[in-house]
Amino acid sequence: MTPASTAAAAAMPPSFSDSKPRASMMTTVHAATYELLRRHGLTTIFGNPGSNELPFLKDFPSDFRYVLGLHEGVVLGMADGFAQATRRPAFVNLHAAAGTGNAMGAMTNAIASHSPLVITAGQQVRGMIGLEPMLTNVDASLLPRPLVKWSYEPASPQDVPRALSQAIHLASLPPNGPVYLSIPYDDWDAPVAPQSELLAARSVGGATVPTRQALDEMVGQLARARNPVLVLGSDVDAAAAQHAAILLAEKQCLPVWIAPSPARCPFPTTHPHFQGVLPAGMASISRLLEGHDLILVMGAPVFRYHQYEPGRLVPEGANILHVTCDPQEAARAPAGSAIVADIRGTLELLADAVPVAERALPRARPLPRREHRGRPGALLPQEVFDVLADTAPADAIYVNESTSTTNILWERLPMREPGSYYFPAAGGLGFGIPVALGVQLACPDRRVIGVIGDGSANFSITGLWTAAQHGIPAVFVILNNGTYGALRWFADVLNVKEVPGLDVPGIDFCALAQGYGVRATRVDTARDFQRALTHALAGQEPVLIEVLTHAS
């Protein structure tokens, strides 16, 4: 079985044939809940507990694992990385309204990346909620919206297991995404409803594929196109569908672009059909796709823009054919025809159905010139990524939160395997450190390297404590240029001058890391960086490498 098929199999819900209720003595909501979580494989809990959560965590089962984060943004970020990498729901336990609020920045990335998270928060006892005592989650189901697919506070203690079952299935149904439950803390000792054990035996599947007629029309459009192009989004990698995307591109001789601001890598960057990442502006996208008469977009919005750059939505004479797992993405797209369907299933059917085209092969993109200055003081970002490309394992996983150097990363890092790249889908900072930890927990056989800017790192620096306490062997490469580089770039785009608050000098990341218990070193030459990275990758402990860099 290939790695992609293994991951896809792991992401499938339990089959009906193995859905037999487990005999048990479940008499309380507490016991029923843990059995339900166990049944769905949700035995890793990411949390930061408060008083409202303690009754849920009492008598914590020995077959469960609790991963403590010192800030709820880190907690949710770790769960986000874990869920994306395993392609299965991850369980989060937050503290009432305050903890939920602390985690909402990370929720923006989770909802945008279609991460299947089951988020719970403790609520005050039912008899006092109306009096709004301290730690009441007022209007709990409204608090996290619109950053979750569904939010709910169970109507009674007996409704808790059913609501949790609904949450797990909703998080897993396409499009995957976070869901939220607020649970009063006096519910856990209440008796369960009759036949609640039936919940553990349920399975819900949501994969759909185009009809034969719709598939034939897609094949026909490709056959009639003079110069089609394939644009792939993050959901291709999330669906473990890279193999089908490669087959489709090769059979149809399609140049392949990655949709703007990708949160994952849906196509090998070393493949000769790979053209690069589309920019996040209307005019630039239209200019780069000029000459293509059919734009086939798979697993991405059409399109996710960032900077305001007015221009044509698509090049003159071009048509868009859009396949997405998200009805919202399909409905809000301003041009083209859309189909809502399972990304992997659709790509596999389409790749199998299309004939081998007689078009000319796409022109390979030019490789960037290598940078090796070798001078001490600070590295160019290009040097950093060249060292990473030369030193990291071929199946390394990169978690990127150095937003000002993202274009350079895509130009220089070879990413061949599925699940090799993660980026904050909504642009919310605080992503890099915790997501690297979650991905490393999910993928112990691969090495995870977090490439993080000095400005971004401060949003979730407490994640280093979790790395040390759990011995999670992620490598954190902090690019320290003393400024918010992405904001400086955007200030130029917007033509705004003399903006305060763009510099962050004087931060000693090695001292911070060592204070949290993580081994750290600072480097200012490519040779020293390569030595430090080689040493870090040879070990099995978390390491932080602070790299002094020039602003890109």
C-alpha positions in Angstrom: 0.0 0.0 0.0 1.4 3.5 -0.9 1.7 6.2 1.7 -1.1 8.1 0.1 -3.5 5.1 0.1 -2.5 4.3 3.7 -3.3 7.9 4.8 -6.6 7.8 2.9 -7.5 4.5 4.5 -6.7 5.9 7.9 -9.0 8.8 7.2 -12.0 6.6 6.3 -14.8 6.2 8.9 -15.2 2.8 10.5 -17.0 0.4 8.1 -20.5 -0.9 9.0 -19.1 -4.4 9.2 -16.9 -3.6 12.2 -19.5 -1.3 13.9 -20.5 -3.6 16.7 -21.3 -1.9 20.0 -18.8 -2.7 22.8 -20.3 -4.3 25.9 -19.7 -2.0 28.8 -21.0 -0.8 32.1 -21.4 2.8 31.0 -23.6 4.4 33.6 -22.5 8.1 33.5 -22.1 10.7 30.8 -18.4 10.7 31.7 -17.9 7.0 31.0 -20.0 7.1 27.8 -18.0 10.1 26.5 -14.6 8.4 26.9 -15.9 5.3 25.3 -17.2 7.3 22.3 -13.9 9.1 22.0 -12.1 5.7 22.2 -14.3 4.2 19.5 -13.4 7.1 17.1 -9.7 7.0 17.9 -9.7 10.4 19.7 -7.4 9.3 22.5 -5.1 12.3 22.3 -6.5 15.3 24.0 -5.0 18.8 23.5 -5.9 21.1 26.3 -5.2 23.7 28.9 -7.6 22.9 31.8 -9.5 25.3 34.1 -11.9 24.6 36.9 -14.8 24.0 34.6 -12.9 21.2 32.8 -11.6 19.3 35.8 -14.7 17.1 36.2 -14.3 15.9 32.6 -10.6 15.1 33.2 -11.0 13.2 36.5 -9.9 9.5 36.5 -8.1 10.2 33.2 -8.0 6.8 31.3 -4.5 5.2 31.0 -5.0 4.6 27.2 -5.5 8.3 26.6 -2.8 10.9 26.2 -3.1 14.5 27.4 -0.9 17.1 25.6 -0.8 20.3 27.7 -0.2 23.7 26.1 0.5 26.8 28.2 -1.8 29.0 26.0 -5.0 28.0 24.3 -3.8 29.3 20.9 -0.9 26.8 21.1 -3.4 24.1 22.2 -5.6 24.6 19.2 -2.6 25.0 16.9 -1.2 21.6 18.0 -4.5 19.9 17.4 -4.8 21.6 14.0 -1.4 20.2 12.9 -2.3 16.8 14.3 -5.6 16.7 12.5 -4.2 17.8 9.2 -1.4 15.4 9.3 -3.5 12.4 10.4 -6.5 13.4 8.2 -8.7 12.5 11.2 -10.5 14.6 13.8 -8.5 15.9 16.8 -10.0 16.6 20.2 -9.5 20.0 22.0 -10.4 20.9 25.5 -10.5 24.6 26.3 -11.4 26.6 29.4 -14.9 28.3 29.1 -15.2 31.6 27.3 -11.7 33.0 28.1 -9.9 29.9 26.8 -12.1 29.9 23.7 -11.3 33.5 23.1 -7.6 32.8 23.4 -7.9 30.1 20.8 -10.0 32.0 18.2 -7.0 33.3 16.3 -5.9 29.7 15.6 -9.5 28.9 14.7 -9.3 31.3 11.7 -6.6 29.1 10.2 -8.4 25.8 11.1 -11.6 26.8 9.4 -9.8 28.0 6.3 -7.7 24.9 6.0 -10.7 22.5 6.6 -9.1 21.0 9.7 -11.4 18.5 11.4 -11.3 19.6 15.1 -13.7 18.7 17.9 -13.4 21.6 20.3 -15.0 21.4 23.7 -15.2 24.0 26.5 -16.3 23.7 30.0 -19.4 25.6 31.1 -20.7 26.6 34.6 -23.2 24.3 36.3 -26.6 24.3 34.7 -28.4 25.6 37.8 -26.4 28.8 37.8 -25.9 29.7 34.1 -28.7 32.1 34.1 -27.1 34.1 37.0 -23.9 34.4 35.0 -21.4 33.6 37.8 -17.7 33.8 37.1 -16.6 31.5 34.2 -20.1 31.4 32.6 -19.8 31.0 28.9 -22.6 33.5 28.0 -24.3 32.6 24.7 -21.8 29.8 24.3 -22.9 28.6 21.0 -22.6 32.0 19.5 -19.1 32.7 20.8 -17.0 30.8 18.2 -19.1 31.6 15.1 -18.4 32.0 12.2 -15.1 30.2 12.9 -16.7 26.8 13.3 -19.0 24.6 11.1 -21.3 24.0 14.1 -21.6 25.0 17.7 -23.9 23.8 20.4 -24.6 23.5 24.1 -26.4 20.2 24.9 -30.0 20.6 26.1 -29.5 18.2 29.0 -26.8 16.0 30.5 -28.2 13.0 28.6 -27.8 14.9 25.4 -24.0 15.2 25.8 -22.9 11.9 24.2 -25.3 12.4 21.3 -24.1 15.9 20.7 -20.4 14.8 20.9 -21.2 12.0 18.3 -22.8 14.6 16.1 -19.7 16.9 16.5 -17.3 14.1 15.5 -19.3 13.2 12.4 -19.8 16.9 11.3 -16.1 17.6 11.7 -15.3 14.7 9.5 -17.9 15.4 6.8 -16.8 17.4 3.7 -15.8 20.1 3.9 -13.9 19.0 7.1 -13.7 21.7 9.8 -13.8 22.6 13.4 -17.0 22.2 15.6 -17.6 23.4 19.1 -19.4 22.1 22.2 -19.9 23.9 25.5 -20.6 21.4 28.3 -21.7 22.3 31.8 -19.4 20.7 34.3 -22.1 19.1 36.4 -23.2 17.0 33.5 -20.4 14.4 33.7 -21.7 12.5 36.7 -25.3 12.3 35.3 -26.7 9.0 34.1 -26.6 8.4 30.4 -29.7 8.1 28.2 -31.0 4.6 27.5 -29.2 2.8 24.6 -26.5 5.5 24.4 -24.0 2.8 23.6 -25.5 2.7 20.1 -23.7 6.0 19.4 -20.3 4.3 19.4 -21.4 1.9 16.7 -22.4 4.6 14.2 -20.5 5.5 11.0 -21.2 8.4 8.6 -19.7 8.7 5.2 -19.8 11.8 3.0 -17.7 11.1 -0.1 -19.5 12.0 -3.4 -18.3 12.0 -6.9 -19.6 13.6 -10.1 -22.3 11.8 -12.1 -21.2 10.0 -15.3 -22.7 12.8 -17.3 -20.7 15.4 -15.4 -17.5 13.4 -15.6 -18.0 13.0 -19.4 -18.5 16.7 -19.7 -15.2 17.4 -17.8 -13.4 14.9 -20.1 -14.9 16.6 -23.1 -13.9 20.1 -22.0 -10.3 18.9 -21.6 -10.4 17.2 -25.0 -11.8 20.4 -26.7 -9.4 22.8 -25.0 -6.5 24.1 -27.0 -4.3 25.0 -24.1 -5.7 23.9 -20.7 -3.9 24.4 -17.4 -4.3 22.7 -14.0 -4.5 24.7 -10.8 -4.4 22.7 -7.6 -5.2 23.7 -4.0 -4.6 22.5 -0.5 -7.5 20.1 -0.4 -5.8 17.9 -3.0 -3.1 17.1 -0.4 -5.6 16.9 2.4 -7.4 14.2 0.4 -4.2 12.3 -0.3 -4.8 12.8 -4.0 -1.4 13.8 -5.2 -0.9 10.6 -7.2 -4.1 11.2 -9.2 -3.2 14.9 -9.8 0.2 13.7 -11.2 -1.4 11.1 -13.4 -3.9 13.7 -14.8 -1.2 16.3 -15.5 1.0 13.7 -17.2 -1.7 12.2 -19.4 -3.0 15.6 -20.5 0.3 17.3 -20.7 -0.9 20.0 -18.3 1.2 22.7 -16.8 0.4 22.8 -13.0 0.1 25.9 -10.9 -0.6 25.9 -7.1 -3.5 28.1 -6.1 -2.6 31.3 -4.2 -1.5 31.3 -0.6 -1.5 27.5 -0.3 -1.8 25.9 3.1 -0.4 22.6 1.8 1.6 21.3 -1.1 -0.7 19.4 -3.5 1.9 18.7 -6.2 5.6 17.8 -6.1 7.7 20.9 -6.6 10.4 18.8 -8.3 8.0 17.6 -11.1 8.7 19.0 -14.5 5.1 20.1 -15.0 5.2 22.3 -11.8 5.1 26.0 -12.7 5.0 27.6 -9.2 2.5 29.2 -6.9 0.1 31.8 -8.3 0.2 35.2 -6.6 -2.7 36.4 -4.5 -3.9 39.2 -6.8 -6.5 39.3 -9.6 -4.3 41.1 -12.2 -1.2 38.9 -11.6 -3.2 35.6 -11.8 -4.8 36.7 -15.0 -1.5 37.7 -16.5 0.2 34.4 -15.6 -2.7 32.3 -17.0 -2.9 34.4 -20.2 -3.2 32.1 -23.3 -5.0 29.2 -21.5 -8.5 28.6 -22.7 -9.5 26.2 -19.9 -8.5 26.6 -16.2 -9.2 23.4 -14.3 -9.2 24.3 -10.5 -9.2 21.3 -8.1 -9.4 21.6 -4.3 -9.0 25.4 -4.0 -11.2 28.5 -4.0 -11.4 30.6 -7.2 -9.4 32.4 -6.0 -8.1 33.3 -2.5 -6.8 36.9 -3.0 -4.8 39.0 -0.5 -3.5 42.3 -1.8 -6.0 44.4 -3.7 -4.9 44.3 -7.3 -7.8 45.0 -9.6 -7.9 43.4 -13.0 -9.6 40.7 -15.0 -10.8 37.7 -13.0 -9.7 35.4 -15.8 -7.8 35.9 -19.0 -9.8 36.9 -22.0 -11.3 33.8 -23.7 -10.7 31.5 -20.7 -13.2 29.3 -19.0 -12.9 28.0 -15.4 -13.9 24.5 -14.4 -13.9 24.2 -10.6 -14.0 21.1 -8.4 -14.3 21.7 -4.7 -15.4 19.8 -1.6 -16.8 23.1 -0.1 -20.2 24.3 -1.2 -19.4 27.8 0.0 -16.3 28.0 -2.2 -18.4 26.8 -5.2 -21.2 29.3 -4.5 -19.1 32.4 -4.0 -16.8 32.0 -7.0 -17.3 34.9 -9.4 -16.7 33.0 -12.6 -16.8 29.5 -14.2 -18.7 26.3 -13.6 -18.3 24.4 -10.3 -18.9 20.9 -9.0 -19.0 20.0 -5.3 -17.5 16.6 -4.9 -14.9 14.5 -3.2 -11.5 15.7 -4.4 -9.7 12.4 -4.4 -12.5 10.4 -5.9 -13.1 12.9 -8.6 -9.4 13.2 -9.5 -9.0 9.5 -9.7 -12.0 9.1 -11.9 -10.9 12.0 -14.2 -7.3 10.8 -14.4 -8.5 7.3 -15.4 -11.1 8.6 -17.9 -9.0 11.1 -19.9 -7.0 9.9 -22.9 -3.3 10.6 -23.4 -3.2 14.0 -25.0 -1.0 14.9 -28.0 -0.2 18.4 -26.7 3.4 19.6 -26.3 4.9 19.1 -22.8 4.8 22.2 -20.6 8.0 24.2 -20.4 9.9 23.5 -17.1 10.3 26.5 -14.8 13.8 27.8 -14.5 15.7 26.8 -11.4 16.9 29.7 -9.2 20.6 30.5 -8.9 22.2 29.1 -5.8 23.3 31.5 -3.1 26.4 30.8 -1.0 28.0 34.0 0.1 29.8 32.4 3.1 30.2 35.8 4.9 29.5 36.0 8.6 27.0 38.4 10.1 23.7 37.4 8.5 22.4 35.0 5.8 20.2 35.9 2.9 16.9 34.0 3.0 18.0 32.2 -0.2 21.0 30.8 1.6 18.8 29.5 4.4 16.6 27.5 2.0 19.5 26.2 0.0 21.0 24.8 3.1 17.6 23.2 4.0 17.3 21.7 0.6 20.8 20.2 0.8 20.6 18.9 4.4 17.0 17.9 5.3 15.7 14.4 4.5 13.9 13.9 1.2 10.6 13.3 3.1 11.0 16.2 5.5 7.9 18.1 6.5 8.0 21.9 6.5 5.8 24.1 8.6 6.1 27.6 7.3 5.4 30.8 9.3 8.0 33.0 7.8 5.6 34.9 5.6 8.0 37.3 4.1 10.2 34.5 2.7 7.4 32.2 1.4 8.0 32.9 -2.2 11.7 32.0 -1.8 10.8 28.8 0.0 8.6 27.6 -2.8 11.3 28.4 -5.4 14.0 26.5 -3.5 12.7 23.6 -1.3 12.1 20.2 -2.9 8.8 18.8 -1.6 8.1 15.5 -3.2 5.9 13.6 -0.7 2.3 14.1 0.3 1.9 16.0 3.6 5.2 17.9 3.2 4.0 21.4 3.8 1.8 23.4 6.2 1.1 27.2 6.2 -1.5 29.3 8.1 -4.5 29.2 5.6 -6.1 32.4 7.0 -2.8 34.2 7.7 -3.3 34.1 11.5 0.1 34.3 13.3 1.0 31.9 16.1 0.8 28.9 13.7 4.3 27.7 13.2 5.5 26.3 16.6 2.3 24.5 17.7 1.4 23.1 14.3 5.0 21.8 13.9 4.5 20.0 17.2 1.1 18.6 16.2 2.4 17.4 12.9 5.5 15.8 14.5 3.2 13.9 17.0 1.2 12.7 14.1 4.2 11.7 11.9 6.9 10.3 14.2 8.7 8.6 11.3 9.3 11.9 9.5 11.3 14.9 10.6 9.3 18.2 11.0 11.1 21.5 10.4 9.4 24.7 11.4 10.6 27.7 9.4 9.4 30.6 11.5 9.9 34.4 11.4 11.0 36.2 14.5 7.8 38.3 14.6 5.6 35.2 14.2 7.5 33.1 16.8 6.5 35.3 19.6 2.8 34.6 19.2 3.2 31.0 20.3 6.7 30.8 21.9 5.2 28.9 24.9 4.8 25.9 22.6 8.5 25.2 23.2 7.7 24.2 26.8 5.3 21.5 25.4 8.1 20.4 23.0 10.5 19.9 25.9 8.0 18.3 28.3 6.9 15.7 25.7 10.2 15.3 24.0 8.7 16.2 20.6 11.7 16.2 18.2 10.7 19.0 15.9 13.4 21.4 14.7 12.5 25.1 14.8 14.5 27.4 12.5 13.9 31.0 13.6 14.7 33.5 10.9 15.7 36.6 12.9 15.9 39.8 10.9 14.5 42.1 13.7 11.4 43.2 11.8 8.0 42.2 10.5 9.2 41.6 7.0 5.8 40.8 5.5 4.4 44.1 6.9 7.3 46.1 5.4 6.5 44.5 2.0 2.8 45.3 2.4 3.7 48.9 3.4 5.4 49.3 0.1 2.4 47.8 -1.8 0.0 50.2 -0.1 2.5 53.1 -0.4 2.3 54.0 3.3 5.3 55.5 4.9 6.6 56.0 8.5 4.4 53.2 10.0 5.2 52.4 13.7 5.5 49.0 15.3 7.2 47.2 12.4 10.5 46.3 14.1 11.1 43.7 16.9 14.8 44.0 17.8 16.6 42.7 20.8 14.9 39.3 21.2 17.2 36.4 22.3 15.4 33.3 21.0 18.2 31.0 22.3 17.6 32.3 25.8 13.9 31.9 25.5 14.2 28.3 24.2 16.6 27.3 26.9 14.3 28.8 29.5 11.6 26.5 28.3 14.0 23.5 28.3 14.8 23.3 24.5 18.4 23.1 23.3 19.2 26.1 21.1 22.0 27.6 19.1 22.5 30.8 17.1 24.2 30.9 13.7 25.2 33.6 11.2 26.8 31.7 8.3 25.6 29.0 5.9 28.3 26.6 7.1 27.4 27.0 10.7 23.7 26.6 9.9 24.3 23.4 8.0 26.4 22.0 10.9 23.7 23.0 13.4 20.9 21.5 11.3 22.7 18.3 10.7 23.3 17.9 14.4 19.7 18.6 15.2 18.4 16.1 12.6 20.7 13.4 14.0 19.0 13.6 17.4 15.6 12.9 18.8 14.9 16.0 20.8 13.5 19.4 20.1 16.0 21.9 18.9 15.8 25.6 18.1 18.2 27.2 15.6 18.2 31.0 15.5 19.5 32.1 12.1 20.4 35.8 11.8 19.1 36.9 8.4 18.8 39.9 6.2 15.4 41.2 5.4 14.2 39.6 2.1 
